[in-house]
Structures are given as structure tokens and as C-alpha cells.
Amino acid sequence: MSSSSASSSITSPSPTSNNLVPNSGFEATAASNVYWADRSGRNAIGVSNTATFKVTANSDTAPHSGSQMAAITIKANNVFGSFSQSFPMTPNTQYTISGWYWVPNTANNCALSFYANKPRSQISNTEQSYFIAPRADIRGAAQEQQWIQVSGTFNSGRFDTLEYYVQTSCTTGPVPRVLYFDDMSVTPV
């Protein structure tokens, strides 16, 4: 059984060179170097084009670091916007998954989850599909207008591949809404 914990903070971590996530800061923009895949676009009843993912250098919101960040635009309430990528990891190793998000003041009543998913081809029907999913609920002005870090730890167990999957949804409020992400990491503890 894997151990896990989750926490949120607004302190900046020290830079690390052992981050497993390719293009973790969204700085590479050539199609062959982006690594991240858009998983957005369907709501609960299968309607497409309700959320979009892109890499951007927004002039209104500065990236957490570097010159670019990811953005998910939610075009309707009660839909999911998401993006992911898969990469190798070492079995039976303790890791920390981390990501930073910025929520403009129009995007309250939203939830964000940073999943450390197991490879679907290697799990049984009775196994949980993820190691850990640190989550942030945005319900008011206290978490707006700043970069906030979400992180958690997990053990990779028998698995040698990880899918870093970010998902967001908003339940009520004006649309469209844009939520920003930057500096995603998975590092050995």
C-alpha cells in the first residue's frame, strides 16, 4: 500500500534538477517539444468544445517562472478542463508531485486536482487508477490573485510510468473563465 499526503502552500520551492516532468514550465512551444496533451473538451453529457488547453504568455498574469504557462479556459459550468503527459519513473520510490496555479478573481467556485496516475495498461479493474490527487477548492477571494502551490507525496510501488494529469472544473459563475498553471514537478523524495 502506498503512503500519501497532500498540502497547499504559497511558499516558493528551491529549484531542483531532478524533476522528472519534461517541459514542466511550458517554455518549449514547438509542437514536438510541448509534451503536454489536451484532455479537455467534453462535459458530462458529451458536448465538446466546453474547455480548452493552451500554452500562453499572458500579459495580464505573469507566469510563476519563465515566460510561459499553461491555461485552461472553461467555457461552460460543470465541465472538466484537463491536460496530461506520461513519463518514466523508478518503481518502489517515494515521490512528490507538485504544481502551481493562478486563479483570476472571476474564477471562484472551481476545483483543481493534480493527479499522479498509474499506467492504465498496468492496473486491474479493482485497483485505484491514481497514486494521489492533491486538490484545491477555490471558493472565494482568499485564494485569488496569487500563485499557489499544491503538492503531495506517493510511492510508485511496482509501476515504472506516471501520467501527470491536471483537471479543473467550475460549478457556477460567469463563463468563460481562465485558470493558469506553471512549474509542474515530480521529484524523488
Residue frames as qw, qx, qy, qz and C-alpha x, y, z in Angstrom:
[[0.000, 0.890, 0.455, 0.000, 0.00, 0.00, 0.00],
 [0.428, 0.413, -0.021, 0.804, 1.34, 3.40, -0.88],
 [0.262, -0.611, -0.430, 0.612, 1.53, 6.24, 1.58],
 [0.229, 0.556, 0.344, 0.721, 0.28, 9.66, 0.59],
 [0.189, -0.647, -0.406, 0.617, -0.29, 13.11, 1.92],
 [0.293, 0.644, 0.383, 0.594, -1.40, 16.39, 0.42],
 [0.289, -0.646, -0.284, 0.646, -0.90, 20.03, 1.33],
 [0.347, 0.808, 0.258, 0.401, -1.15, 23.54, -0.09],
 [0.466, -0.603, -0.077, 0.643, 1.18, 26.46, 0.44],
 [0.397, 0.910, 0.097, 0.073, 2.26, 29.69, -1.19],
 [0.406, -0.738, 0.430, 0.325, 5.98, 29.40, -0.49],
 [0.634, 0.664, -0.350, -0.185, 8.34, 29.03, -3.41],
 [0.946, -0.210, 0.177, 0.173, 10.34, 25.80, -3.58],
 [0.228, -0.688, 0.522, 0.450, 14.05, 25.85, -4.28],
 [0.654, 0.526, -0.390, -0.379, 14.94, 24.90, -7.87],
 [0.739, -0.256, 0.623, -0.009, 15.64, 21.23, -8.44],
 [0.273, 0.512, -0.661, -0.475, 17.42, 19.41, -11.25],
 [0.096, -0.036, 0.995, 0.008, 15.82, 16.00, -10.56],
 [0.571, 0.341, 0.270, -0.696, 12.33, 16.91, -11.82],
 [0.454, 0.083, 0.855, 0.238, 11.02, 14.06, -13.99],
 [0.429, 0.731, 0.478, -0.228, 8.47, 16.23, -15.85],
 [0.452, 0.147, 0.412, 0.777, 9.55, 17.26, -19.38],
 [0.001, 0.445, 0.282, 0.850, 8.70, 20.89, -20.19],
 [0.324, -0.493, -0.716, 0.373, 7.48, 21.39, -16.63],
 [0.076, -0.532, -0.209, 0.817, 7.35, 25.17, -17.04],
 [0.517, 0.702, 0.487, -0.046, 5.72, 25.15, -20.51],
 [0.106, -0.746, 0.291, 0.590, 8.68, 27.03, -22.02],
 [0.215, -0.110, 0.806, 0.540, 9.12, 24.74, -25.05],
 [0.510, 0.457, 0.257, -0.682, 6.45, 25.65, -27.60],
 [0.344, 0.327, -0.719, -0.508, 7.39, 23.74, -30.76],
 [0.851, -0.081, -0.139, -0.500, 4.79, 21.01, -31.29],
 [0.813, 0.145, -0.548, 0.132, 7.41, 18.28, -30.85],
 [0.355, 0.210, -0.601, 0.684, 8.56, 19.73, -27.51],
 [0.450, -0.466, 0.034, -0.761, 5.32, 20.63, -25.74],
 [0.186, 0.089, -0.942, 0.266, 4.83, 17.10, -24.25],
 [0.302, 0.219, 0.625, -0.685, 1.51, 18.07, -22.66],
 [0.070, -0.271, -0.813, -0.511, -1.69, 16.76, -24.26],
 [0.415, -0.117, 0.087, -0.898, -5.08, 18.46, -24.10],
 [0.091, -0.211, -0.971, 0.063, -7.64, 16.19, -22.43],
 [0.241, 0.324, 0.360, -0.841, -10.36, 18.87, -22.32],
 [0.235, 0.118, -0.519, -0.814, -13.44, 19.32, -24.34],
 [0.449, -0.318, -0.762, -0.341, -16.29, 17.15, -23.10],
 [0.395, -0.351, 0.381, -0.759, -18.88, 17.76, -20.43],
 [0.440, -0.082, 0.820, -0.356, -20.90, 15.19, -18.53],
 [0.723, 0.435, 0.441, -0.305, -23.28, 14.64, -21.45],
 [0.713, 0.114, 0.514, 0.463, -20.58, 14.52, -24.13],
 [0.321, 0.934, 0.152, 0.032, -20.83, 18.06, -25.51],
 [0.748, 0.024, 0.038, 0.662, -17.45, 19.06, -26.90],
 [0.296, 0.499, 0.053, 0.813, -15.60, 22.38, -27.01],
 [0.465, -0.818, -0.288, -0.175, -16.58, 23.31, -23.47],
 [0.517, -0.784, 0.242, 0.243, -12.99, 23.71, -22.25],
 [0.730, 0.622, -0.171, 0.225, -9.65, 24.27, -23.97],
 [0.720, -0.540, 0.149, 0.410, -5.96, 23.94, -23.04],
 [0.594, 0.729, -0.052, 0.337, -3.11, 26.06, -24.43],
 [0.644, -0.290, -0.106, 0.699, 0.37, 27.31, -23.62],
 [0.133, 0.906, 0.253, 0.313, 0.47, 31.09, -23.33],
 [0.420, -0.058, -0.247, 0.871, 2.48, 34.15, -22.32],
 [0.110, -0.825, -0.535, -0.149, -0.40, 36.21, -20.95],
 [0.268, 0.457, -0.144, 0.836, 0.29, 39.91, -20.45],
 [0.491, -0.639, -0.051, -0.590, -2.26, 40.26, -17.61],
 [0.857, -0.481, 0.167, -0.084, -0.91, 37.38, -15.49],
 [0.179, 0.719, -0.671, 0.005, 2.83, 36.79, -15.16],
 [0.847, 0.035, -0.530, -0.013, 3.98, 33.14, -15.19],
 [0.767, -0.637, 0.022, 0.066, 5.18, 31.69, -11.88],
 [0.468, -0.558, 0.464, 0.504, 8.62, 31.40, -13.52],
 [0.435, 0.109, 0.672, 0.590, 9.99, 31.75, -17.04],
 [0.157, 0.194, -0.201, -0.947, 7.98, 33.43, -19.78],
 [0.538, -0.089, -0.572, -0.613, 5.12, 30.97, -20.39],
 [0.365, -0.045, 0.770, -0.521, 2.46, 28.95, -18.57],
 [0.059, -0.286, -0.901, -0.322, -0.48, 26.69, -19.35],
 [0.362, 0.062, 0.206, -0.907, -4.05, 27.97, -19.44],
 [0.036, 0.359, 0.926, 0.117, -7.36, 26.13, -19.28],
 [0.296, -0.033, -0.061, -0.953, -10.37, 28.11, -20.45],
 [0.160, 0.344, 0.895, -0.236, -13.67, 26.86, -19.02],
 [0.134, -0.105, -0.418, -0.893, -16.42, 27.81, -21.47],
 [0.627, -0.406, -0.385, -0.541, -19.40, 26.40, -19.52],
 [0.439, -0.483, 0.567, -0.502, -20.13, 25.44, -15.91],
 [0.832, -0.129, 0.480, -0.245, -19.97, 21.83, -14.71],
 [0.854, 0.490, -0.170, 0.046, -17.41, 20.74, -17.32],
 [0.769, -0.467, 0.233, 0.370, -13.85, 19.45, -16.98],
 [0.446, 0.840, -0.307, 0.043, -10.78, 21.06, -18.48],
 [0.808, -0.460, 0.341, 0.139, -7.62, 18.96, -18.32],
 [0.542, 0.708, -0.454, -0.004, -4.17, 18.20, -19.71],
 [0.858, -0.407, 0.313, 0.030, -1.61, 15.47, -19.08],
 [0.507, 0.637, -0.580, -0.041, 1.64, 13.79, -20.03],
 [0.962, -0.266, 0.056, 0.006, 3.30, 10.44, -19.25],
 [0.306, 0.743, -0.565, 0.188, 6.94, 9.74, -18.47],
 [0.783, -0.020, -0.595, 0.178, 9.09, 7.03, -16.83],
 [0.390, -0.728, 0.368, -0.427, 9.77, 6.76, -13.10],
 [0.266, 0.320, -0.883, 0.216, 11.55, 4.28, -10.84],
 [0.704, -0.399, -0.526, -0.261, 9.46, 1.56, -9.16],
 [0.718, -0.496, -0.410, 0.265, 9.25, 1.43, -5.34],
 [0.386, 0.122, -0.136, 0.904, 10.36, 5.04, -4.94],
 [0.094, -0.743, -0.498, 0.437, 8.85, 7.87, -2.88],
 [0.288, 0.351, 0.334, 0.826, 7.96, 10.95, -5.00],
 [0.068, 0.578, 0.379, -0.719, 6.48, 14.40, -4.51],
 [0.267, 0.548, 0.584, 0.537, 4.07, 15.69, -7.16],
 [0.139, -0.594, -0.254, 0.751, 3.68, 19.46, -7.26],
 [0.281, 0.517, 0.496, 0.639, 2.15, 22.18, -9.40],
 [0.068, -0.325, -0.244, 0.911, 1.39, 25.88, -9.20],
 [0.128, 0.624, 0.685, 0.354, -1.89, 27.53, -10.19],
 [0.004, -0.148, -0.116, 0.982, -3.21, 31.10, -10.52],
 [0.067, 0.608, 0.785, 0.092, -6.92, 31.78, -10.41],
 [0.022, 0.286, 0.108, 0.952, -8.09, 35.22, -11.58],
 [0.210, 0.080, 0.560, -0.798, -10.79, 36.83, -9.44],
 [0.647, 0.133, -0.166, -0.732, -13.57, 35.70, -11.82],
 [0.635, 0.162, -0.737, -0.166, -12.85, 32.00, -11.33],
 [0.314, -0.252, 0.736, -0.544, -14.14, 31.17, -7.86],
 [0.824, 0.091, 0.350, -0.436, -16.32, 28.08, -7.30],
 [0.707, 0.504, -0.483, -0.113, -13.74, 25.93, -9.10],
 [0.824, -0.429, 0.369, 0.022, -11.82, 22.80, -8.12],
 [0.457, 0.691, -0.556, -0.062, -8.38, 21.71, -9.31],
 [0.901, -0.312, 0.301, 0.005, -6.79, 18.27, -8.96],
 [0.243, 0.711, -0.649, -0.115, -3.20, 17.31, -9.74],
 [0.971, -0.081, 0.130, -0.181, -3.33, 13.53, -10.33],
 [0.055, -0.537, 0.830, 0.141, -0.37, 11.15, -10.20],
 [0.882, 0.166, 0.013, -0.442, -2.00, 8.44, -12.34],
 [0.602, -0.242, 0.746, 0.149, -0.90, 4.83, -12.67],
 [0.185, 0.263, -0.691, -0.647, -0.45, 3.48, -16.22],
 [0.752, 0.087, 0.134, -0.640, -3.88, 2.21, -17.26],
 [0.767, 0.307, -0.531, -0.187, -2.39, -0.79, -19.07],
 [0.390, 0.257, -0.793, 0.391, -0.81, -1.99, -15.80],
 [0.315, -0.125, 0.577, -0.743, -3.75, -1.81, -13.38],
 [0.033, -0.282, -0.956, -0.072, -6.55, -4.26, -12.70],
 [0.252, -0.572, -0.484, -0.612, -10.24, -3.37, -12.70],
 [0.599, -0.678, -0.421, 0.061, -10.24, -3.37, -8.89],
 [0.569, -0.200, -0.147, 0.784, -7.23, -1.06, -8.41],
 [0.013, 0.893, 0.173, -0.415, -7.45, 2.67, -7.86],
 [0.688, 0.616, 0.177, 0.339, -6.25, 4.43, -11.03],
 [0.218, 0.818, -0.228, 0.482, -4.08, 7.02, -9.29],
 [0.569, -0.001, -0.576, 0.587, -1.46, 7.21, -6.54],
 [0.185, -0.530, -0.427, 0.709, -2.57, 10.57, -5.18],
 [0.179, 0.648, 0.457, 0.582, -4.60, 13.56, -6.33],
 [0.224, -0.342, -0.338, 0.848, -3.76, 16.73, -4.38],
 [0.058, 0.694, 0.618, 0.366, -6.74, 19.07, -4.73],
 [0.103, -0.154, -0.224, 0.957, -7.52, 22.76, -4.29],
 [0.051, 0.718, 0.689, 0.091, -11.02, 24.18, -3.94],
 [0.157, 0.080, 0.027, 0.984, -11.38, 27.82, -4.95],
 [0.127, -0.658, -0.742, 0.013, -14.39, 29.28, -3.21],
 [0.112, -0.956, -0.250, 0.101, -13.61, 32.94, -2.67],
 [0.266, 0.925, -0.184, 0.199, -11.21, 35.87, -2.76],
 [0.609, -0.693, 0.379, 0.065, -8.73, 34.40, -0.24],
 [0.736, -0.127, 0.554, 0.367, -7.05, 32.26, -2.90],
 [0.562, 0.757, 0.289, 0.164, -7.27, 34.66, -5.80],
 [0.248, 0.944, -0.146, 0.163, -4.66, 36.81, -7.48],
 [0.271, -0.719, 0.640, -0.010, -1.59, 34.86, -6.41],
 [0.629, 0.295, -0.711, -0.108, 0.34, 31.75, -7.42],
 [0.704, -0.411, 0.422, -0.397, -0.50, 28.85, -5.08],
 [0.270, 0.374, -0.883, -0.086, 1.31, 25.52, -4.88],
 [0.895, -0.162, 0.122, -0.398, -0.47, 22.17, -4.48],
 [0.332, 0.492, -0.804, 0.032, 1.63, 19.10, -3.65],
 [0.882, -0.285, 0.201, -0.318, 1.52, 15.59, -2.27],
 [0.050, -0.529, 0.844, 0.069, 3.73, 12.55, -1.84],
 [0.937, 0.095, 0.045, -0.333, 3.27, 8.97, -3.05],
 [0.455, -0.399, 0.769, 0.204, 5.18, 5.72, -3.51],
 [0.469, 0.417, -0.509, -0.590, 5.44, 4.37, -7.06],
 [0.844, -0.047, 0.466, -0.261, 5.08, 0.75, -5.95],
 [0.716, 0.031, 0.627, 0.305, 5.55, -1.69, -8.84],
 [0.507, 0.807, 0.302, 0.011, 4.90, 0.93, -11.53],
 [0.585, -0.198, 0.263, 0.741, 7.55, 2.40, -13.85],
 [0.127, 0.382, 0.412, 0.817, 5.43, 5.03, -15.67],
 [0.020, -0.524, -0.530, 0.666, 3.47, 8.00, -14.38],
 [0.127, 0.618, 0.487, 0.604, 0.79, 10.12, -16.02],
 [0.112, -0.286, -0.333, 0.891, 0.74, 13.67, -14.60],
 [0.034, -0.555, -0.699, -0.450, -2.91, 14.69, -15.10],
 [0.003, 0.172, 0.319, -0.932, -4.34, 18.11, -14.21],
 [0.092, -0.538, -0.759, -0.355, -8.11, 18.52, -14.11],
 [0.033, 0.149, 0.329, -0.932, -10.28, 21.51, -13.28],
 [0.094, -0.566, -0.728, -0.376, -13.97, 22.29, -13.23],
 [0.083, -0.029, 0.265, -0.960, -16.12, 25.23, -12.17],
 [0.055, 0.424, 0.894, -0.134, -19.66, 24.82, -10.87],
 [0.096, 0.873, 0.474, -0.062, -21.19, 28.29, -11.02],
 [0.258, -0.678, 0.100, 0.680, -20.32, 31.80, -12.12],
 [0.456, 0.777, -0.122, -0.416, -19.55, 33.73, -15.26],
 [0.756, -0.006, 0.526, 0.389, -18.01, 31.98, -18.26],
 [0.869, 0.176, -0.388, 0.250, -15.58, 31.83, -19.91],
 [0.522, -0.813, 0.258, -0.013, -13.03, 31.56, -17.08],
 [0.680, 0.531, -0.452, 0.229, -9.28, 31.03, -17.46],
 [0.747, -0.632, 0.204, 0.034, -7.13, 29.21, -14.90],
 [0.434, 0.753, -0.486, 0.093, -3.32, 29.21, -15.20],
 [0.936, -0.317, 0.113, 0.102, -0.74, 26.52, -14.32],
 [0.387, 0.787, -0.449, 0.173, 3.07, 26.51, -14.17],
 [0.027, 0.580, -0.752, 0.312, 6.12, 24.71, -12.80],
 [0.939, -0.151, -0.060, -0.304, 4.76, 21.17, -12.61],
 [0.148, 0.592, -0.777, 0.154, 7.12, 18.69, -10.95],
 [0.961, -0.237, -0.083, -0.114, 7.56, 15.10, -9.87],
 [0.221, 0.696, -0.615, 0.297, 10.72, 14.61, -7.82],
 [0.739, -0.134, -0.632, 0.191, 12.14, 11.74, -5.75],
 [0.501, -0.836, 0.004, -0.224, 11.94, 12.41, -2.02]]
